[in-house]
Amino acid sequence: MSQLTDLPAWQNLADHFEKVKDLHMRDLFAQAPDRFDRFSLRLNDILFDFSKNRVTDETMRLLLALAEACDVEQWRDRMFAGEPVNHTEQRAVLHTALRNQSGQPMMVEGVDVMPEVQSELARAKDLAEAIRTRRWRGASNQPITDVVSIGIGGSNLGPLMATEALRPYAIHDLRIHYVSNIDENHIINTLEGLNPETTLFIVASKSFTTQEAMVNAATAREWLLNKIPNELDLRRHLVAVTANVDAAEAFGIARENVFKMWDWVGGRYSMWSAIGLPIAISIGPENFDDLLSGAFAVDEHFRTAPLSENIPVIMALLGVWYNNFFGAESLAVLPYDQNMHRFPAYLQQADMESNGKQVDRQGSAVDYTTGPVLFGEIGIASQHAFYQLLHQGTKLVP
């Protein structure tokens, strides 16, 4: 297979860049008063406005031609079909099954995974409802007041981001905490002021071997045993979400308290599974269903929309344009809603861990840039922190 940069579509973009690289945004709007209408899309109540990007109609035509030359539609369809598009591990990449609302099967190695996905989600929502309604009781028959989710990476960043973002929907006399750092201060600071008899721990680890998660889980278990010496009573205070059910049981978590995830779900795409249990506890099963429905709506848009009207595809192509042709090495994500303050950290993993490669599918070294350094912070605070560099510095930062 030839290099991406050998494709005529890439060469056409390189030639085009030389013609438009010095165009100013003011001129683009002056030349086309209807620019917003031409360079914006809507999906339900989402407005995607890309009119303030350094692109013309010709730029978009050439970027879409590159996507077609790279068989983006075919690779998308193979992913949705459950084919092993993860070549390194020969696995499917089917996180879309976690929020599939179509009623249609989704196949992995000839098996419909939807019945098991729906069963585990139903179990997670049942537990969330039992905790929220105070039916789930601790060892001393007291209701749960605090939930501590122990995990790292995808088992932490997604649920933490969503719990914070959806705070207006939360039940406010039930506190959700997240512990990820192996430094003992994180869990010690979290447990200060908590009561073991009213605390539930969720150990979220796909492999159930990740060092950070297991060290913190052991600390939590010891903390519980100081107040609840009967190990059988720990079943009221310990649950797990993992693909390694046997390891969770060996750790001392009752099998009925173990929720399953699958090796065809990458951790950074897992919050729509039982990994999202703390989200469901916080906002309730009905709101969690709405979260799944929103994700499904975007999946369907990505799966069915023409490339020229496909928001995820256009976002990706703009990244290729800035990263490789303008030489922009970073991407700033700057939410202004305070509840979205963990969104940049979540996207760092989703983008940088996915695109941080130096070889292609065949294992050959690439001669193009595969992904930006993504950074960000709450916008209003950033205005008094690093916006000077964005507005007056020498670097181009999309």
C-alpha positions in Angstrom: 0.0 0.0 0.0 1.3 3.4 -0.9 1.7 6.2 1.6 -1.2 8.5 2.2 1.0 11.4 1.0 1.4 9.6 -2.4 -2.3 9.8 -3.2 -3.3 12.3 -5.8 -6.0 13.6 -3.4 -3.2 14.5 -0.9 -1.1 16.2 -3.6 -4.1 18.2 -4.7 -4.5 19.4 -1.2 -0.9 20.4 -1.0 -1.2 22.4 -4.2 -4.4 24.0 -2.9 -2.8 24.9 0.4 -0.1 27.1 -1.3 -3.0 29.1 -2.9 -5.0 29.7 0.3 -2.5 29.6 3.2 -2.4 33.4 3.5 -6.2 34.0 3.2 -7.6 35.9 6.2 -10.8 35.0 7.9 -12.2 38.5 7.5 -11.7 38.3 3.8 -13.4 34.9 3.6 -16.5 36.3 5.3 -16.4 39.5 3.2 -16.3 37.4 0.0 -19.2 35.2 1.1 -21.9 36.8 3.3 -23.7 33.4 3.4 -20.6 31.6 4.7 -22.2 30.6 8.0 -25.1 28.9 6.1 -22.7 27.0 3.8 -20.3 25.9 6.6 -22.6 24.8 9.4 -24.6 21.7 10.1 -27.3 20.7 12.6 -28.0 17.4 14.3 -31.1 17.6 16.5 -30.2 20.4 19.0 -26.5 20.4 18.1 -25.1 23.2 16.0 -21.8 22.5 14.3 -20.4 25.7 13.0 -17.2 25.4 11.1 -17.5 28.6 9.2 -14.7 30.2 11.2 -12.1 27.7 9.9 -9.5 28.5 7.3 -11.3 26.6 4.5 -13.0 27.4 1.2 -15.5 25.5 -0.8 -12.6 24.1 -2.8 -10.8 23.1 0.5 -13.8 21.1 1.6 -14.2 19.5 -1.8 -10.6 18.3 -1.8 -10.7 17.1 1.9 -13.8 15.1 1.1 -12.0 13.6 -2.0 -9.2 12.6 0.4 -11.7 10.8 2.7 -13.1 9.0 -0.3 -9.7 8.0 -1.5 -8.9 6.5 1.9 -12.2 4.5 1.9 -13.5 6.2 5.1 -17.0 5.0 4.4 -16.0 1.4 3.9 -13.9 1.4 7.1 -16.8 3.0 9.0 -19.1 0.3 7.8 -16.7 -2.5 8.7 -16.4 -1.1 12.2 -20.2 -1.0 12.6 -20.4 -4.6 11.2 -18.1 -5.8 14.0 -15.2 -6.7 11.8 -11.7 -6.8 13.6 -10.6 -3.3 12.5 -8.2 -3.2 15.4 -5.4 -4.9 13.5 -2.9 -4.9 16.4 -5.1 -7.1 18.6 -7.3 -8.6 15.9 -10.4 -7.3 17.7 -13.7 -5.6 16.8 -14.2 -2.0 17.8 -17.8 -2.0 18.7 -18.5 0.5 21.4 -21.5 1.5 19.3 -23.2 -1.7 20.5 -23.3 -0.2 24.0 -25.7 2.5 23.0 -27.5 0.7 20.1 -31.2 1.6 20.3 -32.2 0.2 16.9 -33.4 -3.2 18.0 -31.1 -4.7 15.4 -28.4 -7.3 16.2 -24.7 -6.3 16.3 -22.4 -9.1 15.5 -18.9 -10.0 16.8 -17.4 -13.3 15.3 -20.9 -14.4 14.3 -22.5 -13.8 17.7 -25.1 -11.1 18.4 -23.7 -9.2 21.4 -26.9 -7.2 22.1 -28.6 -9.6 24.5 -25.6 -9.6 26.8 -25.1 -5.8 26.5 -28.7 -5.1 27.4 -28.6 -7.6 30.3 -25.6 -6.0 31.9 -27.0 -2.5 31.4 -30.3 -3.6 33.0 -28.4 -5.0 36.0 -26.4 -1.7 36.3 -29.5 0.4 36.2 -31.2 -1.8 38.7 -28.3 -1.3 41.1 -28.3 2.4 40.5 -32.0 2.6 41.2 -31.7 0.5 44.4 -29.0 2.9 45.7 -30.9 6.0 44.8 -34.1 4.8 46.5 -32.2 3.6 49.6 -33.2 0.0 49.0 -29.5 -1.0 48.8 -28.2 -1.1 52.4 -24.8 -1.4 53.8 -23.6 -4.0 56.3 -25.2 -2.1 59.2 -28.5 -1.6 57.3 -27.7 2.1 56.6 -28.3 3.5 53.1 -25.4 4.4 50.9 -24.5 8.1 51.0 -21.2 8.0 49.1 -20.0 6.1 46.0 -16.3 6.0 45.3 -15.4 4.9 41.7 -11.8 3.5 41.5 -10.3 3.3 38.1 -7.9 5.0 35.7 -7.8 6.0 32.0 -11.1 5.1 30.3 -12.6 3.7 33.4 -12.2 7.1 35.1 -12.1 10.0 32.5 -15.4 9.3 30.8 -17.5 8.7 33.9 -15.9 11.6 35.7 -16.5 14.0 32.8 -20.1 12.9 32.4 -20.9 13.0 36.1 -19.7 16.6 36.3 -21.3 17.6 33.0 -24.7 16.2 34.0 -24.6 17.6 37.6 -27.9 19.5 37.1 -29.6 16.0 36.8 -28.0 14.5 39.8 -29.5 13.5 43.1 -27.7 15.9 45.5 -27.8 13.9 48.8 -25.8 11.2 47.1 -22.1 12.0 46.5 -20.0 10.5 43.8 -16.2 10.5 44.1 -13.5 9.3 41.7 -10.1 8.0 42.6 -7.4 7.4 39.9 -4.0 8.4 41.2 -1.8 5.7 42.7 -0.4 8.4 45.0 -2.0 7.6 48.4 -3.0 11.2 48.9 -5.8 10.8 46.4 -7.6 8.0 48.1 -6.8 9.2 51.6 -8.2 12.7 50.8 -11.2 11.1 49.3 -12.0 8.9 52.3 -11.6 11.6 54.8 -15.0 12.2 56.4 -16.6 9.2 54.7 -18.2 6.4 56.7 -17.4 2.9 55.7 -20.9 1.8 56.7 -22.5 4.1 54.1 -19.9 4.0 51.3 -20.0 1.8 48.2 -16.8 1.3 46.1 -16.9 0.5 42.4 -13.7 -1.0 41.1 -13.6 -0.3 37.4 -10.9 -2.0 35.5 -11.2 -3.8 32.2 -8.3 -6.2 33.0 -8.5 -6.1 36.8 -4.8 -6.0 36.8 -4.0 -2.3 36.3 -1.6 -1.4 39.1 -3.1 2.0 39.9 -6.7 0.6 40.2 -5.7 -2.5 42.2 -3.5 -0.6 44.7 -6.4 1.8 45.4 -8.9 -1.1 45.5 -6.8 -2.9 48.1 -6.6 0.3 50.2 -10.4 0.6 50.0 -10.9 -3.0 51.0 -8.6 -2.6 54.0 -10.4 0.6 55.0 -13.7 -1.2 54.9 -12.5 -4.1 57.0 -11.3 -1.8 59.8 -15.0 -1.0 60.4 -16.7 -4.1 58.9 -14.6 -7.1 60.0 -16.9 -9.7 58.4 -15.7 -10.2 54.9 -19.1 -11.6 53.8 -20.6 -8.2 54.6 -18.3 -6.5 52.1 -20.7 -7.6 49.4 -22.8 -4.6 50.4 -19.9 -2.2 49.8 -17.9 -3.6 46.9 -18.8 -4.0 43.2 -16.7 -4.3 40.1 -16.9 -3.6 36.4 -14.4 -5.7 34.4 -13.8 -8.1 31.5 -11.9 -10.4 34.0 -14.8 -11.6 36.2 -12.7 -14.4 37.8 -10.0 -11.9 39.0 -12.7 -9.7 40.6 -14.1 -12.7 42.4 -10.6 -13.7 43.6 -10.1 -10.2 44.9 -13.1 -10.8 47.2 -16.0 -9.2 45.2 -19.1 -11.3 45.1 -19.8 -12.6 41.6 -23.3 -11.2 41.6 -21.7 -7.7 42.2 -19.5 -8.0 39.1 -20.6 -6.3 35.9 -19.1 -7.4 32.7 -17.5 -5.5 29.9 -15.9 -6.9 26.7 -12.6 -6.9 24.9 -14.2 -5.4 21.8 -14.7 -2.1 23.8 -11.8 0.2 24.2 -11.6 1.7 27.7 -11.8 5.2 26.4 -15.1 4.4 24.7 -16.6 2.4 27.6 -18.6 4.9 29.7 -21.8 3.8 27.9 -21.4 0.3 29.4 -21.6 -0.6 33.1 -18.4 1.5 33.4 -21.0 4.3 33.5 -22.5 2.9 36.7 -21.5 5.9 38.8 -23.2 8.1 36.1 -26.4 6.1 36.3 -26.3 6.3 40.1 -25.8 10.1 40.0 -28.4 11.0 37.3 -30.7 8.0 37.5 -31.5 5.2 35.0 -34.0 7.3 32.9 -31.5 10.0 32.3 -28.8 7.4 31.7 -31.0 6.0 28.9 -31.2 9.5 27.5 -27.4 9.7 27.5 -27.4 6.4 25.5 -30.0 7.7 23.1 -28.0 10.8 22.4 -24.9 8.8 21.7 -27.0 6.5 19.4 -28.3 9.5 17.5 -24.7 10.6 16.8 -23.7 7.0 15.8 -26.6 6.9 13.3 -25.6 10.3 11.9 -22.0 9.1 11.5 -23.2 5.8 10.0 -25.7 7.2 7.5 -24.9 10.8 6.6 -23.1 11.6 3.4 -19.5 12.6 4.0 -20.2 16.2 3.0 -22.9 16.4 5.7 -21.2 14.2 8.3 -20.1 16.1 11.4 -17.6 13.6 12.8 -16.0 13.2 9.3 -15.7 16.9 8.7 -14.2 17.4 12.2 -11.6 14.8 11.4 -10.8 16.3 8.0 -10.3 19.7 9.5 -7.8 18.1 11.9 -5.9 16.6 9.0 -6.0 20.0 7.2 -4.6 22.0 10.2 -2.2 19.4 11.5 -0.5 18.4 8.2 -0.8 21.4 6.0 -0.7 24.4 8.3 1.7 22.6 10.7 -0.6 23.3 13.7 0.7 20.8 16.3 -1.9 21.4 19.0 -5.7 21.7 19.4 -7.3 23.8 22.1 -10.7 22.7 23.6 -12.2 25.5 25.6 -15.6 24.9 27.2 -17.3 27.8 28.9 -19.8 25.8 30.9 -18.3 25.1 34.3 -19.9 21.6 34.4 -17.9 20.7 31.3 -14.5 21.4 33.0 -13.3 17.8 32.6 -14.2 17.6 28.9 -10.8 18.5 27.6 -9.2 15.8 29.8 -11.7 13.2 28.5 -11.0 14.2 24.9 -7.2 14.1 25.5 -7.5 10.3 25.9 -10.2 9.8 23.2 -8.1 11.7 20.6 -4.4 11.3 21.6 -4.6 7.7 22.6 -6.5 6.8 19.4 -4.5 8.9 17.0 -1.1 8.9 18.7 0.5 6.5 16.2 3.7 6.5 14.1 2.8 3.5 11.9 -0.1 2.7 9.6 -2.3 -0.4 9.6 0.4 -2.3 7.8 3.0 -1.4 10.4 4.8 1.0 8.0 6.2 4.2 9.3 4.1 7.2 8.3 5.5 10.4 6.7 2.6 12.6 7.9 1.4 13.9 11.3 -1.2 11.5 12.9 -2.6 13.6 15.7 -2.3 16.9 17.6 -1.5 17.6 21.2 -4.9 18.3 22.6 -5.1 20.7 25.6 -7.7 22.8 27.2 -9.3 24.3 30.3 -12.5 26.3 31.1 -12.6 29.1 28.7 -13.3 32.0 31.0 -10.3 31.0 33.2 -8.1 30.4 30.2 -8.7 34.0 29.1 -6.6 35.0 32.1 -4.1 32.2 31.6 -2.9 31.3 28.1 -5.1 33.2 25.7 -2.3 35.8 25.2 -0.3 33.1 23.4 -3.4 32.1 21.3 -4.1 35.7 20.2 -0.7 37.3 20.1 1.8 34.5 20.0 3.5 33.0 17.1 1.8 29.6 17.1 -1.3 28.6 15.1 -3.7 26.9 17.6 -7.0 25.7 16.2 
